[in-house]
Amino acid sequence: MRLALFTDTYEPEVNGVARTLGRWVDYLRRKGVPVQVFAPDPALGLPHGAAASVERFASLPFFLYPECRLALVNPVHIRRALHAFSPTLIHVATPFNLGLCGIHYARKYEIPLIASYHTHFDRYLPFYNLQWMVKMLWRYMNWFHYDCSRIFVPSASTKSDLLQRGWEEERLSIWPRGMDTKRFHPAVDRKGHLESHGIDSSNFIVLYVGRLAPEKNVDVALAAFAKFQRTACPEARLVVAGDGPSAISLKEQAEQHDIPVHFLGFTAGEELQKWYAASDIFLFPSPTETFGNVVLEAMACGTPVVTANRGGVTDTVEHGLTGFLCEQGDADAFCDALTELYENPLMRYRMASLALAYSRKQSWDDIFDRLLAECQLAACEGRSRIRHTK
């Protein structure tokens, strides 16, 4: 098998899709499977080197999801690179410019085609007053995935959503996310870490990690925390790790309502692991996740999770055992969950232990072994799966 991967987000971009695809490519190389990646240039300031197996293109950020970039493609360049590489399988990971190129070349040269579905873009639209585009978006998504022999989705809930949209079950396979327990673990010098950031180690720390954007419901996190801090735990502090278009308005909200929030900005690597492990609760109210990598990361660091009862996080968090699932958008419900965990340290400890045990069972290699087997089968099925006429 020779795999050509077309994606509009890739390392060194730091988001769940880019990191997952980077791991997938690394795994294939370790297995001796030739891979050619077609990806946009990353955002300014992110060095990416000049890997021979990654074709890069100038790009602009996509307004709904800046982590995905709209590549300014050169069809002649792509055609030459594909002919030189001679793929036996094309994998399209995002439905934008480069994904369209992958679809086009699979149809034109009758190369077997697979896709991975990572993001519920339809759920983003109402947050930007674009709900009128939902039907149009789904018509496009149906067309985009029509010729894919397999469509890999990150969770059972995502698969269920797509089945309700009329997608064929025999083409949908679950590609869950794994956990690198060497990178994310509970070990931390909590006192030293917090005090190095000007936070007293006696404070009760609630952590949010993720993009600061309307679809993540970070304003709900602030409202829930404010009530929790006011009514249950005056010594609580909220730490927000991330950046995005809502950063300024969230800081203004915190200042206006005198909410004790420590905004870190973009945080990654060892520093992020320390924040997970040093925090008492991880608060993540986003209702738009197809998986929610940050939830599994927090669990791997032994931090109890309070999250929304919608999307892929519901396949990771078992309510009352490995975390709490709250009604989306209900700040009072999130506040009640924070309060219950704060007032019951034994429950917090038990929940953290069960979450940690669950995360340690999520092996990337086991997940990729199953994915590779399905890809090899798709490649062997040959050209007959391409159903569109030229």
C-alpha positions in Angstrom: 0.0 0.0 0.0 1.2 3.5 -0.8 -0.9 6.2 0.9 -1.4 9.8 -0.3 -2.9 12.0 2.5 -4.7 15.2 1.7 -5.3 17.4 4.7 -6.0 21.1 5.4 -4.4 20.9 8.8 -1.1 19.2 9.7 1.8 19.4 12.1 3.2 21.6 13.4 -0.3 23.1 13.8 -1.4 22.1 17.4 -4.9 20.8 17.3 -6.5 17.4 17.6 -6.8 16.7 13.9 -3.2 17.8 13.0 -1.7 15.8 15.9 -3.8 12.7 15.1 -2.8 12.8 11.5 0.9 13.3 12.4 0.8 10.2 14.6 -0.9 8.2 11.8 1.8 9.2 9.4 4.6 8.4 11.9 3.0 5.0 12.5 2.8 4.2 8.8 6.5 5.1 8.3 7.4 2.8 11.2 5.5 0.0 9.5 7.3 0.6 6.2 4.3 2.0 4.4 5.2 4.8 2.0 3.2 8.0 2.7 3.0 11.3 0.8 1.3 14.2 2.6 -0.3 17.2 0.9 -0.8 20.0 3.4 -0.9 23.8 3.7 2.0 25.8 5.1 1.3 26.3 8.8 0.5 29.6 10.4 3.2 32.2 10.6 5.7 31.5 13.4 5.4 27.7 13.3 8.5 26.2 11.9 7.9 23.0 9.9 11.2 22.1 8.3 11.3 20.6 4.8 10.3 17.0 5.1 10.6 15.3 1.7 7.3 13.4 2.2 5.2 16.5 2.9 4.2 18.7 0.0 3.4 22.2 1.3 1.2 25.0 -0.2 0.7 28.7 0.6 -2.5 29.1 2.6 -5.0 31.3 4.4 -6.9 30.5 7.6 -10.5 29.3 7.3 -12.8 31.7 9.2 -14.9 29.1 11.0 -11.9 26.9 12.0 -8.5 28.7 11.7 -6.7 25.5 12.5 -7.8 24.4 9.0 -6.1 26.5 6.3 -7.3 27.1 2.7 -4.4 26.1 0.5 -3.6 28.0 -2.7 -3.1 24.8 -4.7 -1.1 24.3 -7.8 -2.8 21.4 -9.7 0.2 20.8 -12.0 2.5 20.5 -8.9 0.1 18.1 -7.3 -0.3 16.0 -10.4 3.4 15.6 -10.9 4.0 14.7 -7.2 1.2 12.1 -7.4 2.5 10.6 -10.6 6.0 10.3 -9.0 4.6 8.8 -5.9 2.0 6.4 -7.5 -0.4 6.0 -4.6 -2.6 2.9 -4.3 -4.9 4.7 -1.8 -5.9 8.3 -1.2 -7.0 9.5 2.2 -8.8 12.8 2.4 -9.0 14.2 6.0 -10.6 17.6 5.6 -13.3 18.8 3.2 -11.6 22.0 1.9 -9.2 22.8 -0.8 -6.6 20.0 -0.5 -9.4 17.5 0.4 -11.1 18.5 -2.9 -7.8 17.9 -4.7 -7.6 14.4 -3.3 -11.2 13.7 -4.3 -10.5 15.0 -7.8 -7.4 12.9 -8.4 -9.0 9.7 -6.9 -11.8 10.1 -9.4 -9.7 11.1 -12.3 -7.2 8.2 -12.0 -9.6 5.8 -10.3 -7.5 5.4 -7.2 -9.3 3.9 -4.1 -10.5 6.6 -1.8 -11.1 6.8 2.0 -11.9 9.7 4.3 -11.7 10.6 7.9 -14.4 12.8 9.4 -13.1 15.0 12.3 -15.3 18.0 12.8 -19.1 18.8 13.1 -18.9 22.0 11.1 -22.7 22.3 11.1 -22.7 22.7 14.9 -20.3 25.7 14.5 -22.6 27.6 12.2 -25.2 28.8 14.8 -22.4 30.4 16.9 -21.6 32.6 13.9 -25.2 33.3 13.0 -24.9 31.1 9.9 -27.5 28.5 10.7 -29.1 29.2 7.3 -26.1 27.4 5.8 -26.7 24.0 7.5 -28.6 22.4 4.7 -26.2 23.6 2.1 -23.3 22.4 4.1 -24.7 18.9 4.4 -25.4 18.7 0.7 -21.8 19.5 0.1 -20.6 17.0 2.8 -22.7 14.2 1.2 -21.3 15.0 -2.2 -17.7 15.2 -0.9 -17.8 11.8 0.8 -19.9 10.0 -1.9 -17.1 8.0 -3.5 -15.2 7.1 -0.3 -15.3 3.4 0.3 -14.7 4.0 4.0 -15.3 7.0 6.2 -13.5 6.9 9.6 -15.1 8.7 12.5 -13.6 9.4 15.9 -16.5 8.1 18.1 -19.7 6.0 18.3 -21.7 9.2 18.8 -20.3 10.7 15.6 -21.2 7.6 13.7 -24.7 7.7 15.1 -25.1 11.3 14.0 -24.0 10.5 10.5 -26.3 7.4 10.3 -29.2 9.7 11.2 -28.1 11.9 8.2 -28.5 8.8 6.0 -24.9 7.9 5.5 -24.4 4.2 4.8 -23.4 2.1 7.9 -21.2 -0.2 5.9 -18.9 2.7 5.0 -18.6 4.1 8.5 -15.8 2.8 10.8 -14.8 4.1 14.2 -11.2 5.4 14.5 -10.9 6.4 18.2 -8.1 8.4 19.7 -5.3 7.0 21.8 -3.2 8.4 24.6 0.5 8.8 25.0 0.9 8.1 28.7 4.6 9.0 28.6 3.6 12.5 27.6 0.4 12.8 29.8 0.6 11.5 33.3 -0.2 12.6 36.9 3.3 13.4 38.0 3.9 17.1 38.9 5.4 19.3 41.6 2.0 21.0 42.2 3.2 23.5 44.8 6.2 24.6 42.8 4.3 24.7 39.5 1.4 26.9 40.8 3.7 29.2 42.8 5.9 29.7 39.7 2.7 31.2 38.1 1.8 33.4 41.1 -1.0 31.0 42.3 -1.1 29.9 45.9 -0.9 26.1 46.1 -3.8 26.1 48.7 -6.2 27.3 45.9 -8.6 24.9 44.4 -7.8 24.9 40.6 -10.3 24.4 37.9 -8.8 24.2 34.4 -10.1 24.8 30.9 -8.0 23.8 27.8 -8.9 24.5 24.3 -9.6 27.1 21.6 -11.3 30.3 22.8 -14.1 30.5 20.4 -17.9 30.7 20.5 -18.6 27.1 19.7 -16.5 25.9 22.7 -18.9 27.6 25.2 -16.1 29.0 27.3 -18.4 31.7 28.5 -20.5 29.0 30.1 -17.3 27.8 31.9 -16.8 31.3 33.2 -20.4 31.6 34.4 -20.4 28.2 36.0 -17.1 28.8 37.7 -18.1 32.3 38.9 -21.2 30.8 40.7 -19.1 28.0 42.1 -16.5 30.3 43.5 -19.1 32.6 44.9 -21.3 30.0 46.6 -19.1 27.0 47.4 -15.4 27.7 47.2 -14.0 31.2 47.6 -10.4 30.0 47.3 -11.1 28.5 43.8 -9.2 29.8 40.8 -9.9 29.2 37.1 -7.0 28.6 34.7 -7.7 29.0 31.0 -5.1 27.5 28.6 -5.8 28.5 24.9 -6.2 31.3 22.5 -8.7 32.3 19.8 -11.2 34.9 18.6 -13.1 35.0 21.9 -10.0 35.7 24.1 -10.6 39.5 24.5 -14.3 39.2 25.2 -13.7 36.4 27.8 -11.1 38.5 29.6 -13.5 41.4 29.6 -16.2 39.1 31.1 -13.9 37.9 33.8 -12.8 41.5 34.7 -16.3 42.9 34.6 -17.7 40.2 37.0 -14.5 40.0 39.1 -13.9 36.3 38.3 -10.5 35.1 39.4 -9.2 33.7 36.1 -5.6 33.1 35.1 -5.4 33.3 31.3 -2.3 31.4 30.0 -2.7 31.9 26.3 -1.6 29.0 24.0 0.0 26.2 26.1 1.4 22.9 24.9 3.9 20.1 25.7 5.3 19.6 29.1 3.8 22.8 30.4 0.3 21.7 29.5 0.8 18.3 31.2 1.8 20.1 34.4 -1.4 22.2 34.3 -3.5 19.1 33.8 -1.8 17.3 36.7 -1.8 20.3 39.0 -5.5 21.0 38.6 -8.3 19.7 40.8 -11.0 19.6 38.1 -11.0 19.9 34.3 -14.0 21.9 33.1 -14.9 21.5 29.4 -18.4 22.6 28.3 -17.9 22.4 24.5 -20.9 20.6 22.9 -19.3 20.5 19.4 -16.6 17.8 19.8 -16.4 14.7 17.6 -14.0 13.3 20.2 -12.4 15.8 22.5 -8.7 15.0 22.8 -8.3 17.3 25.8 -10.7 15.3 27.8 -8.7 12.1 27.4 -5.5 14.1 28.1 -6.9 15.4 31.4 -8.0 11.9 32.4 -4.5 10.6 31.7 -3.2 13.2 34.1 -5.5 12.0 36.9 -7.8 15.0 36.7 -11.6 14.5 37.1 -13.6 15.9 34.2 -16.8 17.9 34.0 -18.0 18.2 30.4 -21.0 18.6 28.2 -23.5 15.8 27.6 -23.1 16.0 23.8 -20.7 14.9 21.2 -17.8 12.5 21.2 -16.9 13.2 24.9 -19.9 11.1 25.9 -18.0 8.1 24.5 -15.0 8.8 26.7 -16.6 10.0 30.0 -18.9 7.6 31.9 -21.2 9.8 33.9 -20.6 9.5 37.7 -17.6 7.1 37.2 -14.9 8.8 35.1 -16.5 12.3 35.1 -19.7 14.3 35.1 -21.7 15.0 31.9 -23.8 18.2 32.2 -26.6 19.6 30.0 -24.9 21.7 27.3 -25.1 25.5 27.9 -26.5 25.0 31.5 -24.0 27.0 33.7 -26.0 26.0 36.8 -25.6 22.3 36.0 -21.8 22.7 35.5 -21.6 24.7 38.8 -23.5 21.9 40.6 -21.0 19.3 39.3 -18.0 21.4 40.4 -19.6 21.8 43.8 -20.3 18.1 44.2 -16.7 17.2 43.4 -15.3 19.9 45.6 -17.3 18.9 48.6 -16.6 15.2 48.1 -12.8 14.6 47.9 -13.2 10.8 48.1 -15.4 11.0 44.9 -12.8 13.2 43.3 -10.1 10.7 44.0 -12.1 7.7 42.9 -13.2 9.4 39.7 -9.6 10.4 38.9 -8.4 6.8 39.5 -11.0 5.3 37.2 -10.3 8.0 34.5 -6.6 7.3 34.7 -7.1 3.6 34.4 -9.3 4.1 31.3 -6.8 6.4 29.6 -4.0 3.8 30.0 -6.0 1.3 28.0 -6.2 3.6 24.9 -3.1 2.4 23.0 -2.3 4.3 19.8 -0.6 1.3 18.3 -3.6 -1.0 18.8 -5.8 1.7 17.3 -3.5 2.2 14.3 -3.1 -1.5 13.7 -6.9 -1.8 13.2 -6.9 1.3 11.0 -4.1 0.0 8.8 -5.9 -3.3 8.3 -9.0 -1.5 7.1 -6.9 0.8 4.8 -5.2 -2.2 3.2 -8.6 -3.8 2.6 -9.8 -0.6 1.0 -6.7 -0.4 -1.3 -7.3 -4.0 -2.3 -10.9 -3.4 -3.3 -9.5 -1.4 -6.2 -11.3 1.0 -8.5 -14.8 -0.4 -8.3 -15.7 1.9 -5.4 -15.5 5.1 -7.4 -19.1 5.8 -8.2 -19.1 9.2 -9.7 -18.8 9.5 -13.5 -16.1 11.8 -14.9 
